[in-house]
Amino acid sequence: MLTQSIIPKRITEYDLRLLRIFKVVVENGGFAAAENELGVTRSTISVHMSNLETRMKLKLCLRGRGGFSLTEDGQAVYHGVLKMFDSLNDFSLFVGSLGKELSGELVILCSDPLDEAKQTQMAKVIEKINDQAPNLHLVLDVDSIANIEKKLLKDKAHIGLLPNYKPVEGLHYKTLFSEPIFLCCAKGHEFFTRVDHTISAIDLAQAPAIHPGIDIDVKGREQLTKLNLAAKAYQFDTRKAMILSGRYIGYLPQSTIQKELNIGAMRIIQPSSLTYQFDLSLVYKKSAKENVKVDLLKGIFSDVFA
């Protein structure tokens, strides 16, 4: 005969508190490591965990000389806890979206640091968000393309700003702006003082060059096949630093290197042929849970970047 859990069918606030503590303990790898995050002593955490195990009539974890580990039941409960708290959060977001005034977090993630021009435009976006929905808590951060796509699909972010290289199913991509990217080198590189027509395809194939580190579009890949890809840098600012060393050539937008072009620290190589287009897209989930917030952002970005 199976022993029934004595956690009541209607989960109480106390049960939720114990389960939150359990979640923190698991994610910190033990009682001692969870002390700082929970703000209570190890002995208090131990009491809470014992109470949870007693209420559930399950052995959730093992602790001793061998360290902290979850039992099979503990692993099952942990995964159930994650789903439960995600559902509670989703419900909270849903309720928040029903009110006349938008509230809660508004998450915008960028795959690249913003240059001066985009910072100015983003400042205008933030101004309009604050004017139209002052109760929103704005989160603006930088993350990798892969992480941004995952967070959008999981409704952990509302809008992403990233290159439209490889669209992901379930996301919509709207081009905000487009600019050409050119092959360039810096003062100190052997190509810097050479006239374009003296730089042959063989020369280009031998000079160490930088790969952006991601699977870019077809035209961009065609350009990269002409080069000796000896280094890797995705971000424009880090790629620029490598090119400024005088040891590499690489592709960058003119807007990123305009200052260096003006002072004669960098030059563009064969701009009519060694170029491809860079598109920055506004990306959002096609069926986002907080579609009202997404619609707000879509309208503001379209106005500002138009």
Residue pairs with C-beta under 8 A, 6 or more apart in sequence:
3 57
4 57
5 55
5 56
5 57
5 58
6 55
6 56
6 57
7 15
7 55
7 56
8 15
15 55
17 48
18 48
18 49
18 51
18 52
18 55
19 52
19 81
19 84
20 85
21 34
21 38
21 45
21 48
21 49
21 52
22 49
22 52
22 60
22 77
22 78
22 81
23 78
23 81
23 82
23 85
24 34
24 37
24 38
25 31
25 34
25 45
25 49
25 61
25 68
26 61
26 70
26 74
26 78
28 34
28 37
29 68
30 63
30 67
30 68
31 42
31 45
31 46
31 49
31 63
31 68
32 42
34 45
35 41
35 42
35 45
38 45
49 60
49 61
52 60
53 59
53 60
56 77
58 71
58 73
58 74
58 77
59 71
59 73
59 74
60 70
60 71
60 73
60 74
60 77
61 68
61 69
61 70
61 71
61 74
62 68
62 69
62 70
62 71
63 69
70 78
90 155
90 289
92 104
93 104
93 155
93 289
93 290
94 289
96 102
96 103
96 104
96 290
97 289
97 290
97 291
97 292
97 293
101 133
101 135
102 133
102 135
102 136
102 292
102 293
102 296
103 135
103 136
103 137
104 136
104 137
104 290
105 136
105 137
105 138
105 139
106 129
106 133
106 136
106 137
106 138
106 139
106 158
106 293
106 297
107 139
107 141
107 151
107 156
107 157
107 158
107 159
108 138
108 139
108 140
108 141
108 157
108 158
108 159
108 160
108 161
108 297
109 140
109 141
109 142
109 143
109 147
109 148
109 151
109 157
109 159
109 160
109 161
110 140
110 141
110 142
110 143
110 160
110 161
110 162
111 142
111 143
111 144
111 145
111 148
111 160
111 161
111 162
111 163
112 142
112 161
112 162
112 235
112 236
113 142
113 235
113 236
113 237
114 122
115 236
115 255
115 256
117 255
121 304
121 305
122 140
124 304
125 300
125 301
125 304
126 138
126 140
128 300
128 303
128 304
129 136
129 138
129 296
129 297
129 300
130 136
130 138
132 296
132 300
133 296
136 293
143 151
145 162
145 163
145 165
145 214
148 157
148 160
148 162
148 283
149 160
149 162
149 168
149 171
149 283
150 156
151 157
151 160
152 158
152 159
152 160
152 171
152 283
152 284
152 285
152 288
153 168
153 170
153 171
153 285
155 285
155 288
155 289
155 290
158 284
158 288
158 290
158 293
158 294
158 297
159 282
159 283
159 284
159 294
159 297
159 298
159 301
160 282
160 283
160 284
161 176
161 280
161 281
161 282
161 283
162 280
162 281
162 283
163 214
163 216
163 278
163 279
163 280
163 281
164 173
164 175
164 217
164 279
164 280
164 281
164 283
165 214
165 215
165 216
165 217
165 220
166 215
167 173
170 285
170 286
170 287
171 283
171 284
171 285
171 286
172 283
172 284
172 285
172 286
173 281
173 282
173 283
174 281
174 282
174 283
174 298
174 302
175 279
175 280
175 281
175 282
176 280
176 281
176 282
176 301
176 305
177 279
177 280
177 305
178 277
178 278
178 279
178 280
179 253
179 254
179 255
179 277
179 278
180 253
180 254
180 275
180 276
180 277
180 278
181 220
181 251
181 252
181 253
181 275
181 276
181 277
181 278
182 251
182 252
182 253
182 254
182 268
182 269
182 271
182 274
182 275
183 223
183 249
183 250
183 251
183 268
183 269
183 270
183 274
183 275
184 243
184 249
184 250
184 251
184 252
184 257
184 266
184 267
184 268
184 269
185 191
185 192
185 243
185 246
185 248
185 249
185 266
185 267
185 269
186 192
186 243
186 244
186 245
186 246
186 260
186 265
186 266
186 267
187 246
187 264
187 265
187 266
188 245
188 246
189 207
189 246
189 247
189 248
189 249
190 207
191 199
191 203
191 207
191 249
191 267
191 269
192 246
192 267
196 269
196 270
199 269
199 270
201 226
204 226
204 227
204 228
204 249
204 269
204 274
205 226
205 227
205 228
206 228
207 227
207 228
207 248
207 249
208 228
208 230
208 231
208 247
208 248
208 249
209 224
209 227
209 228
209 229
209 230
209 231
209 248
209 249
209 250
210 229
210 230
210 231
210 232
210 233
210 239
210 242
210 243
210 248
210 249
210 250
210 251
211 224
211 229
211 231
211 232
211 233
212 220
212 224
212 232
212 233
212 234
212 239
212 251
213 232
213 233
213 234
214 234
215 221
216 224
216 276
217 276
217 277
219 276
219 277
220 251
220 276
222 276
223 251
223 274
223 275
223 276
224 251
226 274
227 249
230 248
231 242
231 248
233 239
233 242
233 250
236 252
236 253
236 256
237 256
239 250
239 251
239 252
240 252
240 256
240 257
240 260
242 248
242 250
243 249
243 250
243 252
243 266
244 260
244 265
244 266
249 269
251 276
253 278
254 261
254 268
257 266
260 266
261 267
261 268
282 297
282 298
282 301
282 302
282 305
284 294
284 297
284 298
285 294
288 294
